[in-house]
């Protein structure tokens, strides 16, 4: 039974994919922040009518106090919203806003629902429609405004619609039973729209994430591309994050062109993928490996990474010295590495690339001067 309920829940309210969870939280918070002023105005407009039609025999603290408290909460909410929209939306603030909306809307909905039920029970039958109309319209409108937060929207519908609907169905009066039936159908349709809208937001964010990944990924090796590298360096050079040095290493394979010419481009592509795998294994989560194009790679080592050690070039060369087995052929390629360190070797991204590029070609020149040209490293 538990397994069936779990599968049903996963089908009706599937969890947000991990890859877009933060983006989804930000989007929900931004939409709620934009839509809540309308909700506050709508609820504020109903408070005078609610106080006026309240049951005469209900204590004045309930009859007038609850509408007055709701009006005060709406005014405070609008003021807080106006101040909040002046600040930049961060992920932390988005999470707080979503959680706060879930809790506050639930408590306010409970307060309004309890007020309507108390007044319903204390009023003659001819006045019952007033409270049913006030509560259901308020719940439906609130759910629409909070539709980007699925849990808050559905919770408000349940809190607002279920109690008053139960009273209408149990009254035995044909008109109220018919109205309750229509209300149930309308609520079910709205919940369906909320779930569909939620699914559409998830699909949209997943498509955006895929497009973003494609724009920042090398299609052959699956590594990050030059655009992703530029973005990461720009992040490290932001004034708020410029605290510790980082390194940029540029790599150029030695002996790749003869292999490519001898075995063909498809074989060369497999060799490039093997090199990419070696670099990813070396760097892991301690840096960013990039294919810039052709047989040129780059490694960005952020602050606090254990790879910030002076022996970075040696680690790269050791990782590549072992022969690559491509289609049964052991292939050996080396690499020349040029490294730039921020801020010692350049204050800007262009300066770092220029320094690392010069260091790379100096290594190549020294290698040509001290070794005899060979047929490079392709062995059948």
Order of alpha helices (4+ residues) and beta strands (2+ residues): alpha-alpha-alpha-alpha-alpha-alpha-alpha-alpha-alpha-beta-alpha-alpha-beta-beta-alpha-beta-beta-beta-alpha
